[in-house]
Amino acid sequence: MSTPEEAGSPRLTVSRCLRARFHESRCARCLDECVHGAIHLDGVVRIDAERCRGCLACTAACPSGALEVAHDFRRIVDRCPPTDALVLGCARHPIDSGIHVPCLGMLTEEHLVYLLASCPEPISLVTASCSECENASAVERMKNRLSRLERLTLLPIADRVRFVTVRPEPADRRYDRRSFFTTVTNRVVSQVAGRIASGSVSDPDRPGTDVDYSTKRIPQRCRLLAAALLRETPDQARVIGNVLRFRMKLSTSCDGCFGCVAVCPTGALQSSSQGPRFNEVACTGCELCVEFCLEGAIRIHPKSEAAGGLGRE
């Protein structure tokens, strides 16, 4: 039986929707991803509960955190007992061992990087029941994200991640000295990374912070990436950051109105005496600032142009 945090329903925070923050925003990423017709964009995003099948593809597409998975992925991964390999499957078709997520289709590049950084041993993604599932297309898109991630970051994904098409046998748990200390270290690093990534923005678990248009909050995916990069070598962290993070170009036409700072949902833009100050850790590449700027002074690009907006299409 799945726990409440494994339940497959997206958490909607309307005040974080780009269309709610700026009525002229053309963002339709969630609508484009939903194959079940459960997303409606009449002004702001709405979810048709009768049509929603819990694939959570919309959460993987949403850049602002308006649609997120209603559980703490990092906590679920870090509480996994130290075994030789990490086994991850769907809560709809629970496996005897390993950890469960609502649907494998929810896994973004940031989730996948976090898995790789958290487990030095092989990772098994159990897809034994996916081909017959109504959410099969979401899982296929996750596989495509994994392939693009390997191509652009040169991470040894083919050697580290395997798709299991038959239900696995329960894994033997080995609590050796190495696995014990690796697990403890990873949990400490995760807690530190979460605090670093949060910075001056609000605590996402604090009541009332997700309904205030003035509150800035870094989405789950950014916090996962920050935690993962602290676990990587400096060289590998730089390569991954160049693919999954963004940079801003500000032209001389900026008039210093700081409207972009106000409209940004994550706090990636802040006021300074020199104009808007950019924090790449908080930027998700949503480009709401680009849409909002009347002077056309802002451009947002992946740090590595070769990324081409990886995972944001």
C-alpha positions in Angstrom: 0.0 0.0 0.0 1.4 3.4 -0.9 1.9 6.1 1.7 0.2 9.5 1.4 3.5 11.0 0.1 3.5 8.4 -2.7 0.0 9.3 -3.9 -0.2 10.3 -7.5 -1.8 13.7 -7.6 -0.1 17.0 -8.5 -0.1 19.8 -5.9 -1.4 23.0 -7.5 -0.3 26.4 -6.2 -2.1 28.9 -8.4 -0.1 31.9 -7.3 3.0 30.4 -8.7 1.5 29.8 -12.2 3.1 32.1 -14.7 -0.3 32.9 -16.2 -1.6 33.9 -12.8 1.4 36.1 -12.1 1.2 37.8 -15.6 -2.0 37.6 -17.6 -0.1 37.9 -20.9 2.1 34.9 -20.3 1.9 32.3 -23.0 3.2 29.4 -20.9 1.4 26.2 -21.7 4.0 23.6 -20.8 1.7 21.6 -18.6 -1.1 21.6 -21.2 1.3 20.4 -23.9 2.5 17.5 -21.7 -0.9 16.2 -20.5 -2.2 13.5 -22.8 -5.3 12.9 -20.7 -6.9 16.3 -21.3 -6.9 17.1 -17.6 -5.3 20.5 -17.8 -7.3 23.6 -18.6 -5.8 27.1 -19.1 -8.8 29.4 -18.9 -6.9 32.3 -17.3 -4.9 30.2 -15.0 -4.2 26.5 -14.7 -6.9 24.1 -13.6 -6.9 20.4 -13.1 -9.8 18.2 -14.0 -9.7 15.6 -11.3 -11.9 13.2 -13.2 -9.5 13.2 -16.2 -6.3 13.3 -14.3 -4.5 9.9 -14.2 -1.7 10.8 -11.9 1.2 10.5 -14.4 2.6 13.8 -13.1 4.0 14.7 -16.5 2.7 18.2 -15.8 4.9 18.5 -12.7 8.0 17.6 -14.8 7.1 20.3 -17.3 6.1 23.1 -15.0 9.1 25.5 -14.6 7.8 27.6 -11.7 6.7 25.0 -9.1 3.0 25.8 -9.6 2.5 22.1 -10.2 4.6 19.8 -8.0 4.6 16.3 -6.6 3.1 16.4 -3.1 5.9 14.5 -1.4 9.6 15.0 -0.5 11.5 13.0 -3.1 14.8 13.7 -1.4 13.6 12.3 1.9 12.2 9.2 0.2 15.5 8.5 -1.4 17.6 9.2 1.6 15.5 7.1 4.0 16.2 4.0 1.7 18.2 1.4 3.7 21.8 1.1 2.5 21.8 -1.8 0.0 24.1 -2.6 -2.9 21.7 -1.1 -5.4 18.8 1.3 -5.4 15.5 0.0 -6.7 12.8 2.5 -7.7 9.3 1.6 -8.8 5.8 2.9 -9.2 3.5 3.1 -6.2 0.6 1.8 -8.4 2.5 -1.5 -8.9 4.5 -1.7 -5.6 7.6 -3.8 -5.5 8.7 -5.9 -2.5 11.9 -3.9 -2.0 13.1 -0.5 -2.9 11.4 2.8 -2.9 8.2 4.0 -4.6 7.2 7.2 -6.4 3.7 8.0 -7.7 4.8 7.5 -11.3 8.2 7.2 -13.0 7.0 9.8 -15.5 7.4 12.5 -12.8 11.2 12.1 -12.8 12.8 15.3 -14.2 16.5 15.6 -15.1 17.0 17.0 -11.6 15.5 13.9 -10.0 17.6 11.7 -12.1 20.8 13.6 -11.3 19.9 13.4 -7.6 19.5 9.6 -7.9 22.9 9.2 -9.5 24.6 11.4 -7.0 22.9 9.7 -4.0 23.7 6.1 -5.0 27.1 5.1 -6.1 25.9 1.6 -7.0 23.6 0.6 -9.9 20.1 2.0 -10.0 17.1 -0.1 -11.2 14.0 1.6 -12.5 11.2 -1.0 -12.5 9.1 -0.6 -15.6 7.6 -4.1 -15.5 4.0 -2.8 -15.5 4.5 0.4 -17.5 3.8 -0.9 -21.0 0.2 -1.8 -20.0 -0.3 1.4 -17.9 -2.4 4.3 -19.0 0.6 6.5 -18.2 3.0 4.7 -20.4 3.7 7.8 -22.5 4.9 9.8 -19.5 7.4 7.0 -18.7 8.7 7.1 -22.3 9.3 10.8 -22.0 11.2 10.2 -18.8 13.4 7.8 -20.7 14.0 10.4 -23.3 15.1 12.9 -20.6 17.5 10.3 -19.3 19.0 9.8 -22.7 19.4 13.5 -23.4 21.0 13.9 -20.0 23.6 11.2 -20.7 24.4 12.7 -24.1 24.9 16.3 -22.8 26.6 15.6 -19.5 28.5 12.4 -20.4 27.3 10.9 -17.1 27.8 7.1 -17.1 24.0 6.6 -17.2 24.1 3.5 -19.3 26.4 1.8 -16.8 24.5 3.0 -13.7 20.8 2.9 -14.6 18.9 -0.1 -15.9 15.3 -0.6 -16.7 13.8 -3.7 -15.2 11.0 -5.2 -17.2 10.3 -8.1 -14.9 9.4 -7.7 -11.2 12.6 -8.0 -9.2 13.2 -10.4 -6.3 13.7 -8.8 -2.8 17.2 -7.5 -2.5 19.5 -8.6 0.3 20.3 -5.8 2.7 24.0 -5.5 3.6 24.8 -3.0 6.3 28.6 -3.0 5.8 30.8 -0.2 7.1 31.1 1.6 3.8 27.4 1.7 3.0 26.5 2.8 6.5 28.9 5.8 6.4 27.9 6.7 2.8 24.3 6.8 3.8 24.9 9.0 6.9 27.1 11.4 4.9 24.5 11.7 2.1 21.8 12.5 4.5 23.8 15.2 6.2 24.8 16.7 2.8 21.2 16.7 1.7 20.1 18.7 4.8 22.9 21.2 4.3 22.1 21.5 0.6 18.4 22.2 1.3 19.3 25.1 3.5 21.8 26.5 1.0 19.4 26.2 -1.9 16.6 27.9 0.1 18.6 31.0 0.8 16.4 33.9 1.6 13.3 32.5 0.1 10.5 30.9 2.1 10.2 27.5 3.6 8.0 25.5 1.2 6.6 23.4 4.1 5.6 26.5 6.2 1.8 27.0 6.2 0.6 29.9 4.1 3.7 30.5 2.0 2.4 28.9 -1.1 -0.6 31.2 -1.6 1.1 34.6 -1.4 2.0 36.2 -4.7 4.8 38.2 -3.0 6.5 35.1 -1.6 9.5 33.7 -3.4 10.1 30.0 -3.3 12.7 27.8 -5.0 10.9 24.8 -6.7 11.6 21.2 -5.7 13.7 20.5 -8.8 16.1 23.3 -8.1 16.6 22.2 -4.5 17.3 18.6 -5.7 19.8 19.9 -8.2 21.6 21.9 -5.5 21.8 18.9 -3.2 23.0 16.7 -6.0 25.8 19.0 -7.2 27.3 19.1 -3.7 27.8 15.4 -3.9 29.5 15.4 -7.3 33.1 16.2 -8.1 33.8 19.9 -8.9 34.4 19.0 -12.6 31.2 16.9 -12.9 29.2 19.5 -11.0 30.3 22.2 -13.4 29.3 20.1 -16.4 25.8 19.2 -15.0 25.3 22.8 -13.9 26.1 24.1 -17.3 23.4 21.8 -18.8 20.6 22.2 -16.2 21.1 25.8 -15.0 20.5 29.1 -16.8 22.2 32.5 -17.2 20.7 35.9 -17.8 21.7 38.6 -20.3 20.6 42.1 -19.5 20.8 44.7 -22.2 21.4 48.4 -21.8 17.7 49.1 -22.6 16.9 48.1 -18.9 15.3 51.1 -17.2 15.7 49.8 -13.7 12.0 49.4 -13.0 12.6 46.1 -11.2 9.3 44.7 -12.4 11.1 41.5 -13.3 12.2 41.2 -9.7 8.6 41.4 -8.5 7.1 39.0 -11.0 9.8 36.3 -10.7 8.3 33.4 -8.7 11.5 31.9 -7.4 13.6 34.8 -6.2 16.2 34.3 -9.0 16.1 38.1 -9.6 16.8 40.6 -6.8 17.1 44.3 -6.6 20.6 45.9 -6.4 22.1 49.4 -7.0 23.4 48.0 -10.4 20.1 46.7 -11.5 18.5 43.3 -11.3 20.9 40.8 -9.7 20.7 37.2 -11.0 20.9 34.0 -8.9 21.3 31.0 -11.1 20.6 28.5 -8.3 17.0 29.8 -8.1 16.3 30.2 -11.9 14.3 27.5 -13.6 14.3 29.1 -17.1 10.6 29.9 -17.0 11.3 33.2 -18.8 8.5 35.1 -17.1 10.8 38.0 -16.7 11.4 38.0 -20.5 7.7 38.1 -21.2 7.1 40.8 -18.5 9.9 43.2 -19.5 8.4 46.0 -21.6 11.9 47.1 -22.8 12.9 43.6 -24.0 16.0 43.9 -22.0 16.2 40.3 -20.6 17.3 37.1 -22.2 17.5 33.7 -20.4 19.6 31.0 -21.8 21.0 27.6 -20.7 24.5 28.1 -19.3 25.6 25.7 -22.0 23.9 26.6 -25.3 24.3 22.9 -26.3 21.6 22.1 -23.7 19.0 23.8 -25.9 16.6 24.1 -23.0 17.0 20.5 -21.8 13.8 19.2 -20.2 11.9 22.4 -20.8 10.4 21.8 -24.2 
